[in-house]
Amino acid sequence: MEEKYSWLGTISAPQEYPMEIYKGAIVANDFSYTFDAIWGTQNTGWGKEGGTMSVETEKMGIPHQLDFTWYSLVENKFFTGKWDLNKEKIKTLFEEGFVDQDTHKKMTYNSFVVGLAPQGRVVLWIKGPGNQKEVGAFQAHDTLITREKAYDNAQYMFKEGFADRMLNDPSYKTFKPEVLEKIKKQGYPPSDIYNVYREKYNWKPVVVLPEGAEWIDFGFTSYNGEQENIFDQSLKDNTYKSRAIPRFCGFYWRDKNKNKYAVWVDSFDEKEIFELFQKLGKDKQIDFTIKVNQDNTQVLLSLVAEKQSLSINKAKIRVSRKIE
């Protein structure tokens, strides 16, 4: 008998590219988690989950198919597609699970995140606390849906000027103020950037601390939407892995007097970090290095591979002492 798990579904879309949900489903043998126009406009950020809707079923089978149709406001197009999922890969992830950093107990994933990107690109992630992994990437095709064929709850998408109002009328608050300001200054990001985000390099984190200090953990999210926490045994092992470029990272450490500190790299300059990784290439083992100075107040970032060391100069960094 097939093992069943508790899982829900949610939507992710780039902040600059809002998507309007038309209909969709994550399909298992005994259950379909469905989406329709009630989900509305989605642009929480690439890889970031939106809202979820509870279901009566406590445990469901492993999904084997994804079916989705949506309206891309910026591109002014509907996209649709139906794809088979790698059920064995998903089953393995559910079975392996992960150790929760807070409870130190083994647990497993509890939701699927459907990512909708420009040009009909679709990514599906599986998510649990502090962990998110890509389970598939797919290509939709554009389709024509008319107001006459649309179901009642989706009629609003076909009102004249709907996309223009959602994108340009501040009263709709489609964009966060900082995102809207960025679009006004720089325009929309290249629509194929969400393919570039999926490119991976062979890297690991390396933290250099003052003498006598202890490195506790390291957590990061990547531009491709994946998320990973390294601590305890995984921190001791800390091996090179094929990973996408980090978008955010943070870690804790204790100095020789057992005072606890934290570093948060809140954001990188996207152009800089991608150029540095690309300069080193995908064939080298790369140390993503964070060096803390002697008084625990400042850090230096760099990428190190073989005899090359490239400084990361434009990241936004916070260093703080934690009171326990």
Buried (B, 14 or more C-beta within 10 A) or exposed (E): EEEBBEBBBBBBBBBBBBBBBBBBBBBBBEBBBBBBBEBBBBBBBBBBBBEBEEBEBEEBBBBBBBBBBBBBBBBEBBBBBBBEBEBEBBBEBBEEBBBBBEEEEEBBBBBBBBBBBBBBBBBBBBBBBBBBBBBBBBEBEEEEBEEEEBEEEBEEBBEEEBBEBBBEEEEEEBBEEEBBEBBEEEEBBEBEBBBBBBBBBBBBBBBBBBEEBEBBBBBBBBBBBBBBBBBEEBBEEBEEEEBBBBBBBBBBBBBEEEBBBBBBBEEBBBEBBBEBBEEBEEEBBBBBBBBBEEEBEEBBBBBBBEEEEBEBEEBEBEBEEEEE
